[in-house]
Amino acid sequence: MHQFEIWLANLPRLPDSHVLNGLHPVIVVSNEAVNSFSPVITIIPLTSNTCKRISPTHVLIAGQGLRRNSIALCEQPMSLDRMHFIRPVGYIENDFDRYAIMHGIAAQFGFSA
């Protein structure tokens, strides 16, 4: 598992939550050291609902192995146990998209990017 890979993952259901759950593509955002040794991987979920209100934490992702254009929901970072990952589906190769994802995460946490 590598940073910026896109995986299909089974996101856990959180009671009374608006956070995505069920099968969704996700982007691995944890670094290579964590991905090599940790049983827990940090991800950003993707949604194909591109009609969502635009936010500084939303990044449009097109292609890159996805069947549909999707929005990276950088306001919903989460850590998943490896057992929740189903299969790889793509990779964010585009430097602009990588930067936009990191900028979206920084905006969520109030960091300057």
C-alpha positions as CSV (number, residue, x, y, z in Angstrom):
1,M,0.0,0.0,0.0
2,H,1.4,3.4,-1.0
3,Q,0.6,7.0,-0.5
4,F,-1.8,8.3,-3.2
5,E,-3.0,4.9,-4.2
6,I,-6.8,4.6,-4.7
7,W,-8.4,1.6,-3.0
8,L,-11.9,0.2,-2.8
9,A,-12.5,0.0,1.0
10,N,-15.4,-0.9,3.3
11,L,-15.9,2.1,5.4
12,P,-17.4,1.3,8.8
13,R,-20.9,2.7,9.7
14,L,-20.8,5.3,12.5
15,P,-24.2,5.6,14.3
16,D,-26.0,9.0,13.7
17,S,-23.2,10.2,11.4
18,H,-23.1,11.9,8.0
19,V,-19.6,10.3,7.3
20,L,-19.6,8.0,4.3
21,N,-19.9,4.3,5.0
22,G,-20.1,1.1,2.9
23,L,-17.9,0.4,-0.2
24,H,-16.2,3.5,-1.4
25,P,-13.0,4.3,-3.2
26,V,-10.5,6.0,-0.9
27,I,-7.1,7.7,-1.3
28,V,-4.2,6.6,0.9
29,V,-2.7,9.7,2.4
30,S,-0.5,8.3,5.2
31,N,3.3,8.3,4.4
32,E,5.3,5.4,3.2
33,A,6.9,4.6,6.6
34,V,3.4,4.3,8.2
35,N,2.1,2.3,5.2
36,S,5.0,-0.2,5.5
37,F,4.7,-0.9,9.2
38,S,1.4,0.2,10.7
39,P,-1.8,-1.9,10.7
40,V,-3.7,1.3,10.4
41,I,-3.7,3.4,7.3
42,T,-5.0,7.0,6.9
43,I,-7.3,7.7,4.0
44,I,-9.5,10.3,2.4
45,P,-12.9,9.0,1.1
46,L,-14.1,9.7,-2.4
47,T,-17.7,10.2,-3.5
48,S,-19.1,10.2,-7.0
49,N,-21.7,12.8,-5.9
50,T,-20.1,15.7,-7.8
51,C,-23.2,17.9,-7.1
52,K,-21.9,18.6,-3.6
53,R,-21.4,22.2,-2.5
54,I,-17.9,23.2,-3.4
55,S,-15.6,23.6,-0.4
56,P,-11.9,24.3,0.1
57,T,-11.7,20.7,1.4
58,H,-13.2,19.2,-1.8
59,V,-10.9,18.1,-4.6
60,L,-12.3,16.9,-8.0
61,I,-10.5,13.7,-9.2
62,A,-11.0,12.6,-12.7
63,G,-9.6,9.4,-14.3
64,Q,-6.7,8.0,-12.3
65,G,-8.4,4.5,-12.4
66,L,-11.8,5.7,-11.3
67,R,-14.9,4.8,-13.3
68,R,-16.5,8.1,-12.5
69,N,-15.4,11.6,-11.7
70,S,-15.2,11.9,-7.9
71,I,-14.7,14.3,-5.1
72,A,-12.0,13.7,-2.4
73,L,-13.7,14.7,0.9
74,C,-10.6,16.0,2.6
75,E,-12.8,17.1,5.6
76,Q,-13.3,13.4,6.4
77,P,-9.9,11.9,6.9
78,M,-10.0,8.7,8.8
79,S,-7.8,5.8,9.8
80,L,-8.7,2.3,8.7
81,D,-7.4,-1.1,9.7
82,R,-5.9,-2.9,6.7
83,M,-8.7,-5.5,6.9
84,H,-11.1,-2.8,5.5
85,F,-9.2,-2.5,2.2
86,I,-10.7,-4.6,-0.7
87,R,-8.5,-4.0,-3.7
88,P,-6.5,-1.2,-5.4
89,V,-8.3,0.6,-8.2
90,G,-5.9,3.4,-9.3
91,Y,-3.2,5.9,-8.4
92,I,-3.1,9.7,-8.2
93,E,-0.2,10.3,-10.6
94,N,-0.9,14.0,-11.4
95,D,1.2,16.3,-9.2
96,F,-1.5,19.0,-9.3
97,D,-4.1,16.6,-7.9
98,R,-1.6,15.5,-5.2
99,Y,-1.0,19.1,-4.2
100,A,-4.8,19.8,-4.2
101,I,-5.4,16.9,-1.9
102,M,-2.7,17.9,0.5
103,H,-4.0,21.5,0.4
104,G,-7.5,20.2,1.1
105,I,-6.2,18.3,4.2
106,A,-4.3,21.4,5.3
107,A,-7.4,23.5,5.0
108,Q,-9.4,21.1,7.1
109,F,-6.8,21.3,9.9
110,G,-6.1,25.0,9.5
111,F,-2.5,24.5,8.4
112,S,-1.0,26.7,5.7
113,A,-0.1,24.8,2.5
